[in-house]
Amino acid sequence: MSARHQTPGLIIAAPASGTGKTTVMLGLLRALTEDGLAVQPFKSGPDYIDPAFHRAACGRPSFNLDSWAMDGDLIDAIAAQATGADMVLAEGSMGLFDGVASKGASANGASADMARRMGWPIVLVLDVSGQAQSAAATALGFKCLDPQLPFAGVILNRVASPRHERLVRKGMEAVGITVLGALPRRGDLTLPERHLGLVQAVEHPDLDRAIAEFAAFLRAHVDLDAVRRAAGAAPQADGGKLPAPPAQRIAMARDAAFSFVYPHLIEGWRRAGAEILPFSPLADQAPADHADLVWLPGGYPELHAGTIAAAAAFLSGLRRHAETWPVHGECGGYMVLGEGLIDKSGERHRMAGLLGLVTSHAQRKMHLGYRHAELLVPISGLAAGTRLRGHEFHYSTIVEQSDAPLALVIDAEGAVVAESGSHRGHVTGSYFHMIAPASCREAQ
């Protein structure tokens, strides 16, 4: 297998969540794009929401790269989406070395895995509030824990004053850490959040203005030329394919209630010649009559349960399709396929009734983590016995579930997960979002 030149890039990482790396990521994407660069964004890990913000910032679709759920061939195929770009920026998840305890398809899901594989140097976003020279010890620890990782430097965040910045820089200089920028404390430069993380990009009331403010802030306080010079990459293997489509004509629900689908799946389906037929349940649109498959992604149906329950054209069209053709739902889409959805106030809303499932957000419990599933029955395009890797994140509980299970599901440590999905007739659904089929080596 031959090697190809890789677009130079950086990973925007941090010691922990909540340090400001999303603000830095979006600001850099917009500022570098304004400077005339074609910047390809990626998200390390399984996050559903950040890629849409990346696209809004730079105009290019963003893709997830996940070392637990994806084998090397798929990672290479997704990384090849940067072909033709001038530079890559990949946003990390949680802390740089945070992943699961057990190795998955290629590693344990940490952002450091992707930096190591792709050769993208790390820019560490460091919250220096409440410390000065001591911040250098944190930066040095992250640089030295794995000496093989390429390390570009740090961007200091939440700097209190010019004096504070001088002291922090002095500590960094003493241990040989490059400071690429220092961001003063700004409480107004944030994005709104809800229980699954950030509010979706499509819901932000003035997203373009917010990102423009991030870019101006970064431009004023970060050495963008130094950031560009720090980018690097390792040669990557040719080959690898994106996942094949589950059908030829796929009716895909896409609106504020149904938006969590991994971009590499859509890209792979389109490249293989599948036709994606979007429709909006919130606008009471029925899926296309000529679709071979209806796919309901995850999202926030619990915030729109009344609207969905009243969407007569959508529900009747969905039921009509399910009489003869497959319908599949993931997480929020799975909930909508059920008999009812109970919102956080305790009100029950009638859903499609295609599965005997009742879910509740009044009884909140977080379900979070990677999932490995073996299908007990076929779903469109995938045979029984197929093994899948995916991710689950929601706060709902199952109140009733009368159908047969869809899959045997375990978490990243091998523990059995009770939420196994379900099936009835042509209808299937699960709480986990599929990222990729498990490789042939894993299935053996």
Secondary structure, DSSP 8 states (H G I E B T S, - for coil): --EE----EEEEE-SSTTSSHHHHHHHHHHHHHHTT--EEEEEESS-SSHHHHHHHHHSS--EEE-TTT--HHHHHHHHGGGTT-SEEEEE--SSTT---SS--SSS-S-HHHHHHHH---EEEEEE-TT-STTHHHHHHHHHHSSTTS-EEEEEEEEE--HHHHHHHHHHHHHTT--EEEEEE--TT----EETTEE--GGG-TTHHHHHHHHHHHHHHHB-HHHHHHH-B---EES-------S-SEEEEE-BTTB-B--HHHHHHHHHTT-EEEEE-GGGT----TT-SEEEE-BS-GGGSHHHHHT-HHHHHHHHHHHTTS-EEEETHHHHHHSSEEE-TTS-EEE---SSSEEEESSS---EEEEEEEEESS-BTTB-TT-EEEEEEEE--EEEEE-SEESEEEEETTS-B-S---EEETTEEEESSEEEEE--HHHH-
